[in-house]
Amino acid sequence: MSFMNLLVQCGMYTKYEASKENIDRAIESLADESEVLVDIVASLYNKERVRLEVGARITGFISILAIRNVRKLLRGSCGTPENLPALPVTNSLA
């Protein structure tokens, strides 16, 4: 199953652009799984979305690509920790 088909089946992708509610839910999920504050993940998402929009001719998948790129960044599979802003880690023991 393709990534896009999975997103469509899970309701994360509708028509040609993810809804604001789905984006917010994806950002919260990324924050939880990476133990990073939601505000930081939202900031990373917004910066990545703007970066992808520059010169884009097809914009329907930008939100999905931005979420995917932020996930990769938070998992450390691209870039280095120096590329991240100071990331306050949530205290999961509290």
Secondary structure as a PSIPRED ss2 file (coil, helix, strand):
# PSIPRED VFORMAT (PSIPRED V4.0)

   1 M C   1.000  0.000  0.000
   2 S C   1.000  0.000  0.000
   3 F H   0.000  1.000  0.000
   4 M H   0.000  1.000  0.000
   5 N H   0.000  1.000  0.000
   6 L H   0.000  1.000  0.000
   7 L H   0.000  1.000  0.000
   8 V H   0.000  1.000  0.000
   9 Q H   0.000  1.000  0.000
  10 C C   1.000  0.000  0.000
  11 G C   1.000  0.000  0.000
  12 M C   1.000  0.000  0.000
  13 Y C   1.000  0.000  0.000
  14 T C   1.000  0.000  0.000
  15 K C   1.000  0.000  0.000
  16 Y C   1.000  0.000  0.000
  17 E C   1.000  0.000  0.000
  18 A C   1.000  0.000  0.000
  19 S C   1.000  0.000  0.000
  20 K H   0.000  1.000  0.000
  21 E H   0.000  1.000  0.000
  22 N H   0.000  1.000  0.000
  23 I H   0.000  1.000  0.000
  24 D H   0.000  1.000  0.000
  25 R H   0.000  1.000  0.000
  26 A H   0.000  1.000  0.000
  27 I H   0.000  1.000  0.000
  28 E H   0.000  1.000  0.000
  29 S H   0.000  1.000  0.000
  30 L H   0.000  1.000  0.000
  31 A H   0.000  1.000  0.000
  32 D H   0.000  1.000  0.000
  33 E H   0.000  1.000  0.000
  34 S H   0.000  1.000  0.000
  35 E C   1.000  0.000  0.000
  36 V E   0.000  0.000  1.000
  37 L C   1.000  0.000  0.000
  38 V H   0.000  1.000  0.000
  39 D H   0.000  1.000  0.000
  40 I H   0.000  1.000  0.000
  41 V H   0.000  1.000  0.000
  42 A H   0.000  1.000  0.000
  43 S H   0.000  1.000  0.000
  44 L H   0.000  1.000  0.000
  45 Y H   0.000  1.000  0.000
  46 N H   0.000  1.000  0.000
  47 K H   0.000  1.000  0.000
  48 E H   0.000  1.000  0.000
  49 R H   0.000  1.000  0.000
  50 V H   0.000  1.000  0.000
  51 R H   0.000  1.000  0.000
  52 L H   0.000  1.000  0.000
  53 E H   0.000  1.000  0.000
  54 V C   1.000  0.000  0.000
  55 G C   1.000  0.000  0.000
  56 A C   1.000  0.000  0.000
  57 R C   1.000  0.000  0.000
  58 I C   1.000  0.000  0.000
  59 T C   1.000  0.000  0.000
  60 G C   1.000  0.000  0.000
  61 F C   1.000  0.000  0.000
  62 I H   0.000  1.000  0.000
  63 S H   0.000  1.000  0.000
  64 I H   0.000  1.000  0.000
  65 L H   0.000  1.000  0.000
  66 A H   0.000  1.000  0.000
  67 I H   0.000  1.000  0.000
  68 R H   0.000  1.000  0.000
  69 N H   0.000  1.000  0.000
  70 V H   0.000  1.000  0.000
  71 R H   0.000  1.000  0.000
  72 K H   0.000  1.000  0.000
  73 L H   0.000  1.000  0.000
  74 L H   0.000  1.000  0.000
  75 R H   0.000  1.000  0.000
  76 G C   1.000  0.000  0.000
  77 S C   1.000  0.000  0.000
  78 C C   1.000  0.000  0.000
  79 G C   1.000  0.000  0.000
  80 T C   1.000  0.000  0.000
  81 P H   0.000  1.000  0.000
  82 E H   0.000  1.000  0.000
  83 N H   0.000  1.000  0.000
  84 L C   1.000  0.000  0.000
  85 P C   1.000  0.000  0.000
  86 A C   1.000  0.000  0.000
  87 L C   1.000  0.000  0.000
  88 P C   1.000  0.000  0.000
  89 V E   0.000  0.000  1.000
  90 T C   1.000  0.000  0.000
  91 N C   1.000  0.000  0.000
  92 S C   1.000  0.000  0.000
  93 L C   1.000  0.000  0.000
  94 A C   1.000  0.000  0.000
